[in-house]
Structures are given as structure tokens and as C-alpha cells.
Amino acid sequence: MPQPDPEPGNDWSNAVAPSLDDIERLAIAAWNRLPDFVRNISGDIAIRIEDYATDEVLDELGIDDALDLMGLYQGVSVNRQSTADLPRTPDMVFLYRRAILDYWAETGDEPLGDLVTHVLVHEIGHHFGLSDDDMHNIEAAASSGNKDLLTT
């Protein structure tokens, strides 16, 4: 027997997976919500969205499945930079769309924007040696929209 049509808000028949541009918009929004001190220590960082990490990156990290890597920070941390350094490409955080979407679909318990924020914060945080507690607090500040919550 046919079932009634779903509620209008639950109709997924025309839904499409978030694109690279969609994930980029979420990442930029997450960046803009980060506390000022996090953005300051990050310097002129670039955020790049790709479907998957390259084979070279996966090999270098010893990762067999591209879906196991949601993000990666590449660059020289601020405390290792020198004014005598030659010009170089900007530091980058790579966010890998397909791995993020796979994790998001598997867990099903977190808004996509929150997951993108989590990956972004953790890539920056691990690069700069922040503790898990620090990163949790940064995520909380970003989620609340209170960029002044943390001043460390």
C-alpha cells in the first residue's frame, strides 16, 4: 500500500551532495567564527577544498584509504618562520570533501558545518601543538559565535 508523501522538509528526492564550493563556504564561515588568537597564530593561511588527498600525500602519511583523511595542514608553523626565509607558498589547510561527507553520513549525528569546523580547528590545532581541551574550547567558541570567549 502506498505511503503518504513525506513532510515537505523531509523530501530528499531533489537533494544533491554538497559540492566543493559548498564545503568551501562552510570552511570560510568556520574560519570567520574562530577566535582572533587562532586566526592570528595561523597567519596568512589558505583553506583549500579537494575531493581527496593526493596519492603522494596518502603514501607520505602511510594512509591506505583516502576516506580516512578528512584534513591536512601543510606549512611552516609561525614559531619556525624567520624573516630570513625565502618567499614561499602560503600555509594551507586542505579539507577533503569526500572523506568529510563519508564520515558525516556514517555518523549522522552532527551538522555538516560543525564537522567542517571540527576538522579545520583540529588541523590548525595539531599543527600549532594545541591540546585537545584547547581545541574543544576553540570549537565551542566558534559554535557560540563568541570570538572573545578565548583569549589565550
N, CA, C and O of each residue as an XYZ file, in Angstrom:
608
protein
N       0.841     -1.167      0.000
C       0.000      0.000      0.000
C       0.894      1.241      0.000
O       1.832      1.313      0.794
N       0.629      2.216     -0.868
C       1.455      3.431     -0.926
C       1.397      4.221      0.375
O       0.370      4.289      1.051
N       2.525      4.806      0.693
C       2.641      5.648      1.880
C       2.348      7.098      1.505
O       2.529      7.487      0.351
N       1.900      7.896      2.463
C       1.672      9.314      2.160
C       2.990     10.008      1.825
O       4.063      9.567      2.235
N       2.886     11.103      1.070
C       4.074     11.892      0.738
C       4.759     12.351      2.015
O       4.098     12.646      3.010
N       6.087     12.412      1.985
C       6.808     12.881      3.179
C       6.512     14.351      3.454
O       6.046     15.086      2.584
N       6.791     14.744      4.657
C       6.675     16.160      5.021
C       7.557     16.965      4.074
O       8.615     16.484      3.668
N       7.146     18.184      3.711
C       7.956     18.983      2.768
C       9.413     19.140      3.189
O      10.295     19.120      2.331
N       9.691     19.295      4.461
C      11.062     19.463      4.925
C      11.873     18.187      4.916
O      13.091     18.225      5.088
N      11.213     17.049      4.717
C      11.907     15.760      4.728
C      12.015     15.142      3.344
O      12.393     13.977      3.223
N      11.697     15.882      2.310
C      11.751     15.372      0.946
C      13.174     15.506      0.410
O      13.647     16.608      0.133
N      13.841     14.371      0.270
C      15.222     14.349     -0.208
C      15.304     14.007     -1.699
O      16.401     13.814     -2.223
N      14.173     13.931     -2.379
C      14.175     13.470     -3.767
C      14.982     14.371     -4.702
O      15.466     13.903     -5.733
N      15.136     15.629     -4.372
C      15.915     16.542     -5.217
C      17.219     16.985     -4.565
O      17.898     17.878     -5.072
N      17.564     16.372     -3.460
C      18.783     16.766     -2.747
C      20.019     16.290     -3.510
O      20.010     15.234     -4.143
N      21.070     17.084     -3.436
C      22.353     16.710     -4.035
C      23.428     16.813     -2.955
O      23.278     17.537     -1.970
N      24.500     16.079     -3.163
C      25.608     16.125     -2.204
C      26.243     17.511     -2.224
O      26.323     18.139     -3.280
N      26.693     17.991     -1.074
C      27.383     19.286     -1.038
C      28.612     19.268     -1.958
O      29.393     18.317     -1.960
N      28.757     20.327     -2.723
C      29.856     20.454     -3.684
C      31.121     20.967     -2.994
O      31.117     21.290     -1.806
N      32.195     21.033     -3.767
C      33.430     21.635     -3.267
C      33.169     23.070     -2.824
O      33.664     23.501     -1.783
N      32.394     23.807     -3.613
C      32.069     25.194     -3.259
C      31.250     25.271     -1.973
O      31.450     26.176     -1.163
N      30.332     24.328     -1.785
C      29.526     24.308     -0.558
C      30.416     24.095      0.668
O      30.257     24.772      1.684
N      31.346     23.155      0.564
C      32.251     22.884      1.687
C      33.155     24.092      1.917
O      33.458     24.433      3.060
N      33.582     24.736      0.842
C      34.413     25.932      0.990
C      33.656     27.033      1.735
O      34.221     27.700      2.602
N      32.389     27.219      1.402
C      31.594     28.234      2.109
C      31.482     27.899      3.596
O      31.573     28.790      4.441
N      31.286     26.623      3.918
C      31.234     26.214      5.326
C      32.575     26.463      6.012
O      32.614     26.904      7.160
N      33.675     26.180      5.310
C      35.009     26.377      5.888
C      35.296     27.858      6.120
O      35.862     28.225      7.149
N      34.915     28.699      5.183
C      35.133     30.143      5.347
C      34.298     30.667      6.508
O      34.769     31.481      7.302
N      33.065     30.200      6.603
C      32.217     30.616      7.727
C      32.829     30.160      9.047
O      32.819     30.906     10.026
N      33.363     28.934      9.079
C      34.010     28.427     10.296
C      35.230     29.282     10.636
O      35.418     29.661     11.792
N      36.057     29.585      9.638
C      37.251     30.420      9.842
C      36.868     31.768     10.436
O      37.509     32.249     11.370
N      35.828     32.368      9.893
C      35.401     33.690     10.356
C      34.864     33.672     11.783
O      34.858     34.704     12.454
N      34.415     32.517     12.251
C      33.916     32.399     13.629
C      35.012     32.045     14.633
O      34.774     32.089     15.840
N      36.201     31.697     14.157
C      37.272     31.309     15.075
C      37.706     32.506     15.908
O      37.675     33.644     15.440
N      38.115     32.239     17.158
C      38.636     33.331     17.995
C      39.824     34.005     17.308
O      40.578     33.369     16.571
N      39.972     35.295     17.566
C      41.029     36.076     16.916
C      42.416     35.491     17.141
O      43.239     35.495     16.225
N      42.693     34.984     18.352
C      44.045     34.479     18.601
C      44.368     33.286     17.715
O      45.527     33.099     17.344
N      43.377     32.475     17.367
C      43.617     31.325     16.488
C      43.947     31.819     15.082
O      44.879     31.328     14.445
N      43.192     32.774     14.614
C      43.462     33.316     13.280
C      44.804     34.044     13.258
O      45.504     34.016     12.245
N      45.170     34.691     14.359
C      46.457     35.393     14.420
C      47.633     34.426     14.374
O      48.603     34.675     13.658
N      47.564     33.320     15.129
C      48.687     32.372     15.106
C      48.777     31.660     13.763
O      49.842     31.173     13.383
N      47.669     31.601     13.052
C      47.649     30.909     11.763
C      48.243     31.748     10.644
O      48.631     31.208      9.608
N      48.321     33.053     10.834
C      48.896     33.912      9.801
C      48.072     33.911      8.528
O      46.846     33.811      8.564
N      48.762     34.023      7.405
C      48.092     34.078      6.100
C      47.859     32.673      5.559
O      48.451     32.270      4.558
N      47.010     31.956      6.220
C      46.722     30.579      5.841
C      45.709     30.555      4.699
O      44.818     31.401      4.627
N      45.856     29.589      3.823
C      44.876     29.375      2.756
C      44.107     28.100      3.077
O      44.681     27.125      3.561
N      42.824     28.111      2.808
C      41.999     26.917      3.004
C      41.640     26.406      1.616
O      41.091     27.136      0.791
N      41.960     25.148      1.379
C      41.722     24.565      0.057
C      40.864     23.322      0.216
O      41.116     22.489      1.086
N      39.852     23.204     -0.626
C      38.945     22.066     -0.577
C      39.213     21.194     -1.796
O      39.228     21.676     -2.928
N      39.424     19.908     -1.552
C      39.613     18.947     -2.634
C      38.750     17.734     -2.332
O      38.348     17.517     -1.189
N      38.469     16.948     -3.359
C      37.676     15.741     -3.113
C      38.438     14.746     -2.250
O      37.899     14.230     -1.271
N      39.684     14.477     -2.609
C      40.522     13.515     -1.893
C      41.940     14.060     -1.763
O      42.357     14.941     -2.515
N      42.665     13.520     -0.801
C      44.106     13.770     -0.728
C      44.769     13.081     -1.921
O      44.268     12.078     -2.429
N      45.895     13.629     -2.358
C      46.627     13.014     -3.468
C      47.254     11.702     -3.009
O      47.435     11.469     -1.814
N      47.581     10.850     -3.977
C      48.256      9.590     -3.658
C      49.581      9.849     -2.955
O      49.967      9.101     -2.057
N      50.289     10.922     -3.366
C      51.573     11.245     -2.741
C      51.390     11.569     -1.258
O      52.174     11.120     -0.421
N      50.366     12.342     -0.937
C      50.098     12.688      0.464
C      49.736     11.438      1.249
O      50.243     11.225      2.351
N      48.867     10.614      0.691
C      48.461      9.387      1.384
C      49.662      8.477      1.620
O      49.811      7.914      2.705
N      50.518      8.330      0.608
C      51.718      7.499      0.754
C      52.645      8.059      1.826
O      53.160      7.318      2.663
N      52.853      9.379      1.792
C      53.741     10.023      2.765
C      53.246      9.818      4.199
O      54.048      9.667      5.121
N      51.937      9.814      4.380
C      51.358      9.646      5.715
C      51.085      8.186      6.063
O      50.672      7.886      7.183
N      51.312      7.276      5.114
C      51.067      5.863      5.365
C      49.590      5.528      5.498
O      49.217      4.640      6.265
N      48.752      6.233      4.755
C      47.304      6.015      4.805
C      46.885      5.272      3.542
O      47.189      5.706      2.431
N      46.185      4.147      3.715
C      45.768      3.329      2.577
C      44.473      3.806      1.927
O      44.321      3.713      0.709
N      43.550      4.310      2.720
C      42.222      4.675      2.223
C      42.038      6.187      2.296
O      42.107      6.770      3.378
N      41.807      6.820      1.159
C      41.649      8.280      1.110
C      40.495      8.761      1.984
O      40.487      9.918      2.405
N      39.526      7.902      2.263
C      38.399      8.301      3.109
C      38.786      8.390      4.584
O      37.989      8.833      5.411
N      40.000      7.973      4.911
C      40.474      8.064      6.298
C      41.143      9.405      6.609
O      41.537      9.638      7.752
N      41.276     10.283      5.627
C      41.927     11.577      5.847
C      40.956     12.699      5.480
O      40.673     12.936      4.306
N      40.450     13.387      6.515
C      39.486     14.466      6.288
C      40.156     15.820      6.105
O      39.574     16.723      5.505
N      41.377     15.971      6.619
C      42.043     17.257      6.504
C      43.532     17.132      6.741
O      44.011     16.136      7.282
N      44.263     18.169      6.322
C      45.713     18.179      6.479
C      46.206     19.619      6.492
O      45.787     20.435      5.671
N      47.097     19.923      7.428
C      47.755     21.234      7.472
C      49.116     21.068      6.829
O      49.886     20.194      7.229
N      49.424     21.886      5.844
C      50.745     21.874      5.220
C      51.351     23.257      5.340
O      50.754     24.250      4.923
N      52.540     23.310      5.912
C      53.217     24.589      6.011
C      54.184     24.627      7.168
O      54.404     23.631      7.856
N      54.754     25.794      7.367
C      55.718     26.033      8.431
C      55.011     26.821      9.521
O      54.455     27.888      9.262
N      55.033     26.298     10.735
C      54.344     26.999     11.817
C      55.024     28.339     12.089
O      56.212     28.521     11.825
N      54.242     29.262     12.620
C      54.721     30.626     12.859
C      55.988     30.630     13.706
O      56.891     31.428     13.452
N      56.074     29.758     14.703
C      57.238     29.759     15.589
C      58.500     29.213     14.915
O      59.577     29.270     15.508
N      58.394     28.691     13.698
C      59.563     28.206     12.965
C      59.911     29.094     11.779
O      60.885     28.837     11.072
N      59.123     30.130     11.563
C      59.387     31.035     10.450
C      60.424     32.072     10.855
O      60.555     32.426     12.026
N      61.156     32.548      9.858
C      62.181     33.559     10.081
C      62.051     34.640      9.012
O      61.608     34.380      7.894
N      62.441     35.842      9.375
C      62.432     36.927      8.386
C      63.464     36.672      7.291
O      63.384     37.266      6.216
N      64.430     35.793      7.553
C      65.449     35.467      6.556
C      64.976     34.385      5.580
O      65.675     34.078      4.615
N      63.801     33.808      5.822
C      63.287     32.772      4.929
C      63.025     33.333      3.538
O      62.631     34.489      3.381
N      63.252     32.496      2.538
C      62.897     32.862      1.172
C      61.378     32.870      1.047
O      60.695     32.158      1.784
N      60.844     33.660      0.130
C      59.392     33.633     -0.079
C      58.935     32.212     -0.397
O      59.631     31.464     -1.084
N      57.793     31.860      0.095
C      57.274     30.511     -0.102
C      55.771     30.582     -0.298
O      55.147     31.632     -0.141
N      55.218     29.453     -0.639
C      53.762     29.408     -0.780
C      53.137     29.533      0.604
O      53.760     29.166      1.601
N      51.919     30.045      0.674
C      51.290     30.198      1.992
C      50.981     28.837      2.612
O      50.792     27.845      1.909
N      50.934     28.813      3.946
C      50.489     27.610      4.627
C      49.063     27.318      4.186
O      48.293     28.229      3.883
N      48.722     26.031      4.155
C      47.389     25.638      3.698
C      46.790     24.595      4.618
O      47.483     23.729      5.152
N      45.492     24.702      4.784
C      44.718     23.615      5.365
C      43.916     23.027      4.216
O      43.139     23.720      3.559
N      44.119     21.740      3.987
C      43.337     21.022      2.989
C      42.192     20.333      3.712
O      42.401     19.660      4.722
N      40.988     20.504      3.195
C      39.830     19.770      3.684
C      39.373     18.870      2.544
O      39.181     19.327      1.417
N      39.201     17.590      2.847
C      38.892     16.609      1.814
C      37.406     16.261      1.861
O      36.932     15.556      2.752
N      36.692     16.785      0.864
C      35.237     16.734      0.815
C      34.677     15.324      0.940
O      33.789     15.088      1.760
N      35.171     14.393      0.153
C      34.574     13.050      0.154
C      34.773     12.351      1.489
O      33.869     11.660      1.958
N      35.923     12.512      2.103
C      36.148     11.903      3.420
C      35.252     12.550      4.471
O      34.711     11.863      5.337
N      35.095     13.873      4.396
C      34.220     14.578      5.338
C      32.781     14.119      5.155
O      32.087     13.842      6.134
N      32.329     14.038      3.908
C      30.952     13.613      3.657
C      30.727     12.162      4.063
O      29.659     11.818      4.571
N      31.726     11.310      3.843
C      31.605      9.907      4.243
C      31.452      9.796      5.759
O      30.581      9.079      6.250
N      32.292     10.501      6.486
C      32.213     10.489      7.951
C      30.872     11.048      8.411
O      30.229     10.485      9.296
N      30.454     12.155      7.809
C      29.188     12.809      8.150
C      28.014     11.857      7.940
O      27.119     11.772      8.781
N      28.022     11.135      6.807
C      26.938     10.196      6.510
C      26.966      9.001      7.456
O      25.913      8.523      7.880
N      28.164      8.514      7.790
C      28.281      7.359      8.688
C      27.813      7.673     10.095
O      27.122      6.865     10.716
N      28.183      8.842     10.605
C      27.831      9.159     11.990
C      26.416      9.693     12.098
O      25.678      9.313     13.007
N      26.031     10.563     11.189
C      24.671     11.069     11.150
C      24.205     11.836     12.371
O      23.004     12.040     12.550
N      25.130     12.263     13.214
C      24.711     12.904     14.467
C      25.246     14.324     14.627
O      25.199     14.885     15.721
N      25.752     14.902     13.547
C      26.396     16.208     13.656
C      26.091     17.026     12.403
O      26.197     16.506     11.293
N      25.719     18.283     12.557
C      25.533     19.118     11.369
C      26.838     19.222     10.574
O      27.924     19.253     11.152
N      26.722     19.275      9.262
C      27.904     19.319      8.404
C      28.791     20.517      8.723
O      30.015     20.389      8.717
N      28.207     21.663      8.996
C      29.004     22.845      9.332
C      29.834     22.639     10.582
O      30.972     23.103     10.657
N      29.272     21.941     11.575
C      30.024     21.653     12.800
C      31.191     20.715     12.518
O      32.273     20.879     13.082
N      30.973     19.730     11.645
C      32.050     18.802     11.303
C      33.175     19.528     10.562
O      34.350     19.297     10.845
N      32.830     20.390      9.631
C      33.851     21.160      8.908
C      34.633     22.030      9.889
O      35.857     22.125      9.794
N      33.937     22.662     10.826
C      34.615     23.463     11.855
C      35.563     22.590     12.661
O      36.700     22.984     12.923
N      35.105     21.412     13.055
C      35.917     20.480     13.849
C      37.211     20.120     13.106
O      38.299     20.180     13.680
N      37.085     19.752     11.842
C      38.271     19.357     11.067
C      39.222     20.542     10.920
O      40.431     20.388     11.093
N      38.694     21.709     10.605
C      39.527     22.905     10.452
C      40.273     23.223     11.746
O      41.482     23.453     11.725
N      39.562     23.238     12.860
C      40.186     23.536     14.159
C      41.251     22.506     14.488
O      42.328     22.866     14.963
N      40.974     21.238     14.246
C      41.946     20.206     14.597
C      43.183     20.258     13.715
O      44.287     20.003     14.198
N      43.034     20.574     12.457
C      44.219     20.692     11.603
C      45.092     21.855     12.053
O      46.312     21.719     12.134
N      44.483     22.986     12.343
C      45.246     24.133     12.843
C      45.818     23.815     14.217
O      46.990     24.079     14.484
N      44.996     23.254     15.080
C      45.410     22.969     16.452
C      46.563     21.993     16.549
O      47.512     22.228     17.296
N      46.496     20.896     15.799
C      47.590     19.920     15.842
C      48.880     20.536     15.316
O      49.958     20.268     15.846
N      48.775     21.354     14.286
C      49.967     21.976     13.712
C      50.657     22.888     14.724
O      51.886     22.948     14.775
N      49.869     23.591     15.521
C      50.443     24.528     16.482
C      50.578     23.940     17.875
O      50.887     24.666     18.821
N      50.354     22.638     18.022
C      50.581     21.970     19.298
C      49.551     22.277     20.365
O      49.854     22.188     21.555
N      48.340     22.637     19.968
C      47.293     22.892     20.954
C      46.780     21.572     21.520
O      46.776     20.550     20.833
N      46.353     21.604     22.759
C      45.827     20.396     23.398
C      44.410     20.118     22.893
O      43.767     20.980     22.295
N      43.941     18.895     23.148
C      42.565     18.554     22.789
C      41.578     19.450     23.521
O      40.561     19.847     22.953
N      41.871     19.774     24.782
C      40.997     20.681     25.536
C      40.964     22.062     24.887
O      39.900     22.670     24.770
N      42.134     22.562     24.465
C      42.184     23.857     23.778
C      41.316     23.832     22.521
O      40.543     24.754     22.261
N      41.464     22.755     21.751
C      40.708     22.663     20.501
C      39.209     22.564     20.769
O      38.406     23.158     20.049
N      38.835     21.821     21.797
C      37.414     21.730     22.171
C      36.874     23.113     22.528
O      35.774     23.477     22.113
N      37.641     23.877     23.292
C      37.215     25.221     23.683
C      37.126     26.162     22.478
O      36.238     27.013     22.415
N      38.041     26.007     21.534
C      38.001     26.823     20.317
C      36.744     26.496     19.516
O      36.064     27.394     19.020
N      36.441     25.201     19.394
C      35.221     24.806     18.687
C      33.985     25.361     19.380
O      33.058     25.828     18.719
N      33.968     25.310     20.712
C      32.826     25.840     21.463
C      32.673     27.337     21.217
O      31.559     27.833     21.051
N      33.791     28.052     21.194
C      33.740     29.495     20.936
C      33.229     29.763     19.524
O      32.424     30.670     19.314
N      33.697     28.972     18.556
C      33.256     29.154     17.171
C      31.771     28.839     17.032
O      31.052     29.534     16.315
N      31.313     27.796     17.712
C      29.901     27.419     17.630
C      28.998     28.453     18.271
O      27.892     28.704     17.792
N      29.469     29.054     19.357
C      28.647     30.042     20.065
C      28.677     31.396     19.366
O      27.844     32.262     19.632
N      29.652     31.569     18.465
C      29.790     32.858     17.795
C      30.469     33.905     18.659
O      30.540     35.073     18.278
N      30.971     33.493     19.828
C      31.629     34.424     20.747
C      33.136     34.327     20.556
O      33.807     33.565     21.253
N      33.666     35.096     19.616
C      35.094     35.043     19.303
C      35.956     35.551     20.446
O      37.160     35.297     20.469
N      35.367     36.259     21.388
C      36.136     36.775     22.522
C      36.139     35.816     23.700
O      36.737     36.106     24.736
N      35.470     34.665     23.548
C      35.377     33.696     24.632
C      36.761     33.230     25.068
O      36.996     32.969     26.248
N      37.666     33.128     24.110
C      39.029     32.668     24.383
C      40.006     33.762     24.002
O      39.867     34.399     22.958
N      40.978     33.973     24.839
C      41.991     34.983     24.513
C      43.393     34.447     24.707
O      44.347     35.225     24.749
N      43.542     33.142     24.825
C      44.838     32.531     25.075
C      45.825     32.889     24.001
O      46.977     32.457     24.052
